[in-house]
Structures are given as structure tokens and as C-alpha cells.
């Protein structure tokens, strides 16, 4: 009987844990606010800079896709405009997408 009473008391304590108070003047909250004020502008500037560099210089490295009605004629015109020889380039055909590699 006393064992059962002791278990009932323990179960009662386990189901009703005290709520921890969250105070705005605590050290944890002040550190989080200070870190956000210090690091968020730096992170935002770094991300904006990385996006700008990627969007600006990434377009210069990768050719743009163009729709053409006849791929063979367009490939021949492309190679003539760049003064490329057919044996020095590798043409990849993936469905409707063609790519030229040197």
C-alpha cells in the first residue's frame, strides 16, 4: 500500500513539471539579440555578394540556349562563326538539347 502511494506521488510529480520561466532580461536572450544584431548584417551582405557574383559572372561562362528549327544547320553556322573544325569539337545530343565541347 505504501509502495503504491509512493508510485502515485512520483507519477503525479512527473506529469506536472514546473514551467521554466523565460525572461527577456536573461543572459541567454541578451546574447541571442546581440549575436543577431552583429551577425545578420554580415551574413546578409555575404549572401547578397555571393548571389551577385554568381549571377553576374556565371552568365559569362555558360552559353545561353537558343531555339532553332534545324540543329545541323545551326551547328554548322556556329562552328563557322567560331572558326572551329569538326574534328576538334565534340557534339553531345541529349534529346532536343545539343552541346558543343572542345
C-alpha positions in Angstrom: 0.0 0.0 0.0 2.8 2.4 0.9 4.6 1.4 -2.3 1.5 2.2 -4.3 1.2 5.6 -2.6 4.8 6.4 -3.4 4.4 5.5 -7.1 1.3 7.6 -7.3 3.2 10.5 -5.8 6.1 10.1 -8.3 3.7 9.8 -11.2 2.0 13.0 -10.1 5.3 14.8 -10.0 6.4 13.6 -13.4 3.2 14.6 -15.2 3.3 18.2 -13.8 6.9 19.5 -14.4 7.3 23.1 -13.4 7.3 25.5 -16.4 10.6 27.2 -16.8 10.4 31.0 -16.9 11.6 32.8 -20.0 12.7 36.3 -19.1 13.7 38.9 -21.6 16.4 40.3 -19.3 18.2 36.9 -19.1 21.8 36.5 -20.3 20.7 34.0 -22.9 18.2 36.3 -24.5 20.7 39.2 -24.5 23.4 37.1 -26.1 20.9 35.9 -28.8 19.9 39.5 -29.5 23.5 40.7 -29.7 24.5 37.9 -32.0 21.6 38.6 -34.3 22.5 42.3 -34.4 26.1 41.5 -35.1 26.0 38.6 -37.5 22.8 39.0 -39.5 24.0 42.1 -41.5 27.3 40.3 -42.2 25.6 37.2 -43.4 23.1 39.2 -45.5 26.0 41.1 -47.1 27.9 37.9 -47.8 24.8 36.1 -49.3 23.9 39.1 -51.5 27.5 39.4 -52.7 27.7 35.7 -53.5 24.4 35.9 -55.4 25.6 39.0 -57.3 28.9 37.4 -58.2 27.2 34.1 -59.3 24.6 35.9 -61.4 27.0 38.3 -63.0 29.9 36.1 -63.8 28.0 32.8 -64.2 26.3 34.1 -67.3 29.6 34.8 -69.0 30.9 31.3 -68.6 27.8 29.3 -69.7 26.3 29.8 -73.1 22.6 30.6 -73.4 20.2 28.2 -75.0 18.5 29.2 -78.3 15.7 27.6 -80.2 16.4 26.6 -83.8 14.4 24.8 -86.3 17.3 22.8 -87.8 20.1 21.7 -85.5 22.5 20.6 -88.1 22.4 24.0 -89.9 22.7 25.9 -86.7 25.7 23.8 -85.6 27.4 24.4 -88.9 26.8 28.2 -88.6 28.0 28.1 -85.0 31.2 26.3 -85.9 31.9 28.7 -88.9 31.3 31.8 -86.7 33.8 30.5 -84.2 36.2 29.1 -86.8 36.1 25.6 -85.3 36.9 22.4 -87.1 34.5 19.4 -86.9 37.2 17.0 -85.7 38.3 19.3 -82.8 34.9 19.6 -81.1 32.6 17.1 -79.5 28.9 17.5 -80.1 26.6 16.0 -77.4 22.9 15.4 -78.3 20.5 14.9 -75.4 17.0 14.8 -76.7 16.3 18.3 -78.0 19.4 19.8 -76.4 22.7 19.9 -78.1 26.0 20.9 -76.5 29.5 21.6 -78.0 32.6 20.8 -76.1 36.2 21.4 -77.2 
